[in-house]
């Protein structure tokens, strides 16, 4: 048997574990291309700093889905390549947020914890973190603290 086939189970196992391991990343871990994509989507401005980022795009990429918070806002997006009408791109600057609720993962329904973000204009969206409960709570506590620090600032014109 060729050596490549003997190593295949080890390589495949490593790829699957890395794809499913979840976990968020800091903004400093994102590449310039990934940051540019977020700017093109309109969920990241020049000079804005991502604090923590989580993706459900498999292998931790940002191309199709992401959930994050910055020094200015909370954001979530998913791109449905096959049904563009199902694509969702949401963000809210901290002063535009009325309330944030933490919803723990419920495996019977959806195996990811999330923040329900309620904006002052009545709109709502969810920021998901597909990781273990300890990491999810850390992500959400950090996001909540960032919101608390900035929520009384003046709203940014054109925030969406």
SVG drawing of the C-alpha trace seen along z (x, -y; Angstrom):
<svg xmlns="http://www.w3.org/2000/svg" viewBox="-40 -62 45 64">
<polyline fill="none" stroke="black" stroke-width="0.4" points="0.0,0.0 1.4,-3.4 2.5,-5.6 -0.1,-8.3 -3.0,-5.8 -1.5,-4.8 -1.4,-8.4 -4.9,-9.3 -6.8,-8.4 -4.5,-10.6 -4.8,-13.5 -8.6,-13.1 -9.0,-13.0 -7.0,-16.1 -9.0,-18.0 -12.3,-16.9 -11.2,-17.9 -10.0,-21.3 -13.2,-21.9 -15.4,-21.0 -13.3,-22.3 -15.1,-25.6 -13.5,-28.3 -13.4,-32.0 -10.4,-34.0 -9.2,-37.5 -9.4,-40.1 -5.6,-40.0 -5.9,-36.4 -7.8,-37.4 -6.0,-38.0 -6.0,-41.2 -8.2,-39.4 -10.7,-38.3 -10.9,-41.9 -11.4,-43.2 -14.3,-40.8 -15.9,-42.1 -15.5,-45.7 -17.1,-44.8 -20.1,-43.3 -20.5,-46.6 -20.0,-45.1 -16.5,-46.5 -15.3,-50.0 -11.7,-51.1 -10.1,-51.6 -12.6,-49.5 -11.0,-46.7 -12.5,-43.2 -12.3,-42.0 -13.5,-38.4 -14.8,-36.5 -16.5,-33.2 -17.4,-31.5 -19.7,-28.7 -18.2,-28.6 -16.2,-25.4 -12.5,-25.5 -12.9,-28.9 -13.1,-30.9 -15.1,-34.2 -16.3,-33.8 -19.8,-32.5 -20.6,-33.2 -19.4,-35.1 -20.3,-36.5 -18.2,-39.1 -18.0,-42.2 -15.7,-45.2 -14.8,-48.3 -17.9,-49.8 -20.6,-47.2 -21.9,-43.6 -22.4,-41.9 -23.5,-38.6 -23.8,-37.5 -24.3,-34.4 -24.1,-34.2 -26.4,-31.7 -24.8,-31.1 -27.7,-29.0 -30.6,-31.1 -29.4,-34.8 -32.8,-35.8 -31.8,-33.9 -28.6,-35.8 -28.5,-37.9 -26.1,-40.7 -26.8,-42.4 -25.0,-44.8 -25.7,-47.3 -23.5,-50.0 -23.4,-50.0 -25.4,-53.2 -28.2,-51.7 -28.6,-48.6 -31.3,-48.5 -30.9,-45.1 -28.7,-42.0 -29.9,-38.6 -27.7,-35.5 -29.3,-32.2 -27.3,-29.1 -26.9,-26.3 -29.9,-23.9 -28.8,-20.7 -32.4,-19.6 -32.9,-22.7 -29.6,-24.3 -26.2,-23.4 -24.9,-26.9 -25.3,-29.6 -26.2,-33.0 -26.8,-36.6 -30.1,-38.1 -29.4,-41.7 -32.4,-44.0 -31.9,-47.4 -33.6,-50.6 -35.4,-50.7 -37.1,-47.3 -35.0,-45.2 -33.4,-42.0 -30.7,-39.6 -28.6,-36.8 -24.9,-36.5 -24.0,-32.8 -20.9,-31.2 -20.5,-27.5 -18.1,-26.6 -18.2,-25.0 -20.2,-26.7 -17.2,-28.1 -15.8,-29.8 -19.2,-31.0 -19.8,-32.6 -16.4,-34.3 -17.2,-35.6 -20.6,-36.9 -19.3,-38.5 -16.6,-40.3 -19.2,-41.5 -21.5,-42.6 -18.7,-44.5 -17.8,-46.2 -21.4,-47.3 -21.6,-48.6 -18.5,-50.7 -19.8,-52.3 -23.6,-52.2 -24.0,-55.8 -21.9,-57.2 -23.7,-59.1 -25.1,-56.8 -23.1,-56.6 -25.1,-58.0 -26.2,-55.3 -25.6,-52.5 -27.4,-49.4"/>
</svg>
